[in-house]
Amino acid sequence: MQVGTSGMQVYEYVFRIERKKQTEPYTMAQKHFHGHYEIYYLVSGERIYLLEDRICHVHQGDLVLIPRRSIHMTTDAGTDSHERYVVYFKEEYLHDILPQSKVAALTRQLGGDAKVVSLRASDQDFVERLLAKMLYEEQNPLNHRKLYQKLLLTELLIFIDRLEIPRQRENLGDLSSVHGKAHRIARFIRENYNRPLSLASISEQFYISPWYLSRIFRQATGMRLTEYLNNVRIKEAQSLLRDSPMTVAEIAAHVGYGSQTHFGRIFRRIMGNSPLEYRKQSRRTG
C-alpha cells in the first residue's frame, strides 16, 4: 500500500513479493523509503543502487538488504535489461508463528545500514529457488498458502542471518567517475545536512561549478541535489518527531532549516501531512 505523497514515495507493506524483468534501460521515477524491510535480489543484469549516501554497483547474484526508513532507489548501470526479485515485510507478519524476540533476532542483518552481499553460485541457486516458491504461493491460492509463505520467509531470514557479511566498504573504483563524485557529494550532505547548505556552498566544497555539480548528481542518482538534501533532512526530522520531545521549531532548526514555515511546507510536500500530524499519527500507531 502506498501511503506517500508527491516529492518521495512512501510505501507500507506487511508482506509482498514481486519479480520484474526490464528489457530496456530503466531508472526508478522516484526515490522512496518505507517502514518495512526490503530484500532485493538481482537475477540478471547490473544496477546502480543509491543507498542513503552510498552509491553501489550491484551485479547478478547480489543480495541487497535494506533497513526500514532507508532512502534508496536504482538507476541504470549501462546494461539494457535486468531482472530482480523484491521481498517487503514487517516484523509483525511473522509474529503469529514466531515469538517477537526470535523475529527481532532473525532481522538483525537488516538493521543498521543497507548492505550489498555477493552470493556464491550455490547460494544464488538456493535463494532463487526459495524466492520462486514464495512467488508461486503468492500467485496461487493453495491450502495453507499464508503459513507456507511465512515459513519460506523464515527460511530466507535464517539463511541471511547465517551469512558472514563483510564490513561494507566504499568501492569507488567499481563506479564511473560521475557516480564516484556523486557518492562523495551525497556523503558530504549526509554528514552536514544540519548546516545551511546550498547548491553554491556545496559546489565550492568540491571546487566545481554549481551547474556541473547539479548535472552529475542528477545523472548519477536520478534526482536533483536539493531533493536529496530535503529528503535527508526530512528523514531525520521524522525520527525526532517520533522519538524526541523537541518542538517542531527546534526540530526545523536542528535539521538545517532557517524557517519553521519552510520546513513545514517541505515536510508536507514529501510526507503528505504536517509535522504535528505526523507526530500524532506515529505515536498513535507506535
C-alpha positions in Angstrom: 0.0 0.0 0.0 1.3 3.4 -0.9 0.9 6.0 1.9 3.1 8.6 0.5 3.0 11.8 -1.5 4.5 14.0 -4.1 8.2 14.5 -3.5 9.1 11.0 -2.4 7.2 7.7 -2.5 6.5 6.1 0.9 5.2 2.6 0.9 3.9 0.3 3.7 3.5 -3.4 3.1 3.1 -6.1 5.8 4.2 -8.6 3.2 4.8 -8.5 -0.6 6.9 -10.4 -3.1 7.4 -9.5 -6.8 9.6 -10.4 -9.7 10.1 -8.0 -12.6 12.1 -8.1 -15.8 13.1 -4.9 -17.6 14.1 -5.3 -21.3 15.0 -1.7 -21.8 17.1 0.8 -19.7 15.1 1.7 -16.6 15.5 4.3 -13.8 13.1 4.5 -10.9 10.8 7.5 -11.2 11.3 8.5 -7.6 13.4 7.7 -4.6 11.5 6.1 -1.8 11.6 4.7 1.7 9.2 2.7 3.8 8.5 1.3 7.3 9.1 -2.3 6.2 12.2 -4.3 5.4 13.2 -4.9 1.8 15.2 -7.8 0.4 16.3 -7.2 -3.2 17.9 -9.9 -5.3 19.3 -9.3 -8.8 18.7 -12.3 -11.0 20.4 -10.9 -14.1 22.0 -7.6 -15.3 23.6 -4.8 -13.4 22.2 -1.8 -11.4 23.4 1.3 -9.7 21.8 1.5 -6.3 21.6 4.7 -4.2 21.5 3.6 -0.6 21.3 6.7 1.6 24.7 8.4 0.9 26.3 5.3 -0.8 26.2 4.6 -4.5 26.8 0.9 -5.1 27.3 -1.1 -8.3 25.0 -4.2 -7.9 25.7 -7.3 -10.1 23.9 -10.5 -10.9 23.6 -12.7 -7.9 23.9 -9.8 -5.4 21.5 -9.5 -2.4 20.7 -6.0 -1.2 19.4 -5.8 2.4 17.5 -2.5 3.1 16.5 -1.5 6.6 13.3 0.3 7.5 13.1 4.1 6.6 16.2 4.0 4.4 16.2 6.3 1.4 17.0 4.3 -1.8 16.5 4.0 -5.5 18.0 2.2 -8.5 19.3 3.5 -11.8 20.8 2.1 -15.0 24.3 0.7 -14.9 24.9 0.7 -18.6 23.1 -2.6 -19.4 19.8 -2.6 -21.3 18.0 -5.3 -19.3 17.8 -6.7 -15.8 15.6 -9.0 -13.7 15.1 -8.9 -10.0 13.1 -10.2 -7.0 12.0 -7.9 -4.2 10.5 -9.0 -0.8 8.9 -6.5 1.5 7.8 -7.4 5.0 7.2 -6.1 8.5 8.2 -8.0 11.7 4.6 -8.4 12.7 4.0 -10.6 9.6 5.8 -13.4 11.5 4.5 -12.8 15.0 1.8 -15.4 14.8 4.3 -18.2 14.1 7.4 -16.9 16.0 8.0 -15.0 19.3 8.8 -11.3 18.8 12.3 -11.9 20.3 13.0 -14.5 17.7 11.8 -12.3 14.8 14.0 -9.5 16.1 17.0 -11.8 16.1 16.3 -13.0 12.6 16.1 -9.5 11.2 19.4 -8.2 12.8 21.2 -8.3 9.4 18.5 -6.0 8.1 19.2 -3.4 10.8 21.7 -0.5 10.7 23.0 0.5 7.2 21.9 -1.1 4.0 24.1 -4.0 2.8 25.1 -5.4 -0.5 26.2 -9.1 -0.4 27.7 -11.0 -3.4 26.5 -14.6 -3.1 28.3 -17.8 -4.2 26.8 -19.7 -7.1 25.4 -22.4 -4.8 23.8 -19.7 -2.6 22.4 -17.9 -5.6 20.6 -21.1 -6.7 19.3 -21.7 -3.2 17.9 -18.1 -2.9 16.4 -18.2 -6.4 14.6 -21.4 -5.7 13.3 -20.1 -2.4 12.1 -16.9 -3.9 10.4 -18.7 -6.8 8.5 -20.9 -4.2 7.5 -17.7 -2.3 6.2 -16.1 -5.5 4.3 -19.2 -6.6 2.5 -19.3 -3.3 1.7 -15.6 -3.7 0.2 -16.2 -7.1 -1.8 -19.4 -6.4 -4.5 -19.7 -3.7 -3.5 -23.1 -2.3 -4.3 -24.6 1.0 -2.2 -23.1 3.9 -0.7 -20.6 1.5 -0.1 -17.9 4.1 1.5 -20.2 6.5 3.9 -21.7 3.9 4.9 -18.2 2.8 5.8 -17.3 6.3 7.8 -20.5 6.7 9.6 -19.7 3.4 10.3 -16.1 4.6 11.6 -17.5 7.9 14.0 -19.9 5.9 15.2 -16.9 3.9 15.9 -14.9 7.1 17.7 -17.8 8.7 19.9 -18.0 5.5 20.6 -14.3 5.7 21.3 -14.4 9.4 24.0 -17.1 8.8 25.8 -15.1 6.2 29.1 -13.7 7.1 28.6 -10.2 5.7 31.8 -8.2 5.4 32.0 -4.7 6.5 30.5 -2.5 3.8 33.3 -0.6 2.2 33.3 2.2 -0.4 34.3 0.7 -3.7 34.5 3.8 -5.9 36.8 2.0 -8.3 33.8 -0.1 -9.4 31.9 3.1 -10.2 32.2 5.5 -13.1 33.8 8.9 -12.4 30.3 10.5 -12.4 29.0 8.0 -9.8 32.1 8.3 -7.7 31.7 12.1 -7.5 28.0 11.8 -6.8 28.8 9.4 -4.0 31.2 11.8 -2.3 28.7 14.6 -2.7 25.9 12.5 -1.1 28.2 11.6 1.8 29.0 15.2 2.4 25.3 16.1 2.5 24.6 13.2 4.9 27.4 14.4 7.3 26.4 18.2 7.1 22.7 18.3 6.5 22.1 20.3 9.6 24.2 23.2 8.3 22.8 25.9 6.0 23.8 24.1 2.8 23.0 25.4 -0.7 24.0 24.3 -4.2 26.5 27.1 -4.3 28.1 26.3 -1.0 28.4 22.5 -1.8 29.9 23.3 -5.2 32.5 25.4 -3.5 33.4 22.5 -1.2 34.1 20.3 -4.3 35.7 23.0 -6.4 33.3 22.6 -9.3 30.6 24.8 -10.8 27.0 24.6 -9.4 25.8 23.7 -12.9 28.2 20.8 -13.3 27.6 19.6 -9.7 23.8 19.6 -10.3 24.2 17.8 -13.6 26.4 15.0 -12.4 24.4 14.4 -9.3 21.2 14.1 -11.2 22.8 11.9 -13.9 24.1 9.5 -11.2 21.1 9.4 -8.8 18.1 10.4 -10.9 17.2 13.3 -8.5 18.1 16.9 -8.0 20.6 17.7 -5.3 18.1 19.9 -3.5 15.7 17.0 -3.5 18.2 14.7 -1.9 19.2 17.3 0.7 15.5 17.8 1.7 14.9 14.0 1.8 17.9 13.6 4.2 16.6 16.4 6.4 13.0 15.2 6.5 14.1 11.6 7.3 16.0 12.9 10.3 13.1 15.1 11.3 10.8 12.1 11.2 13.0 10.3 13.7 13.0 13.3 16.0 9.2 13.8 15.7 8.7 10.1 16.7 11.3 9.8 19.4 12.2 13.2 20.9 10.4 15.8 23.0 11.7 18.6 20.8 9.3 21.2 19.4 8.6 21.5 15.7 10.6 24.7 15.7 13.5 23.1 17.4 13.5 20.2 15.0 13.3 22.5 12.0 16.4 24.3 13.2 18.2 21.1 14.2 17.9 19.6 10.7 19.1 22.7 8.9 16.0 24.8 8.1 16.1 28.5 8.9 12.3 28.8 8.8 9.7 26.7 10.5 7.3 27.6 7.8 9.6 26.5 5.1 10.3 23.2 7.0 6.6 22.6 7.3 6.0 23.2 3.6 8.8 20.8 2.6 7.7 18.2 5.1 4.1 18.2 3.8 5.3 18.0 0.2 7.3 14.9 0.9 5.2 13.2 3.6 1.7 14.3 2.7 0.9 15.7 6.2 2.3 18.3 8.6 5.0 17.7 11.2 2.4 17.8 14.0 0.1 15.4 12.2 2.9 13.0 11.6 3.9 13.2 15.2 0.4 12.4 16.4 0.0 9.6 13.9 3.3 7.9 14.6 2.8 8.0 18.4 -0.7 6.6 18.0 0.5 3.7 15.8 3.8 3.2 17.6 
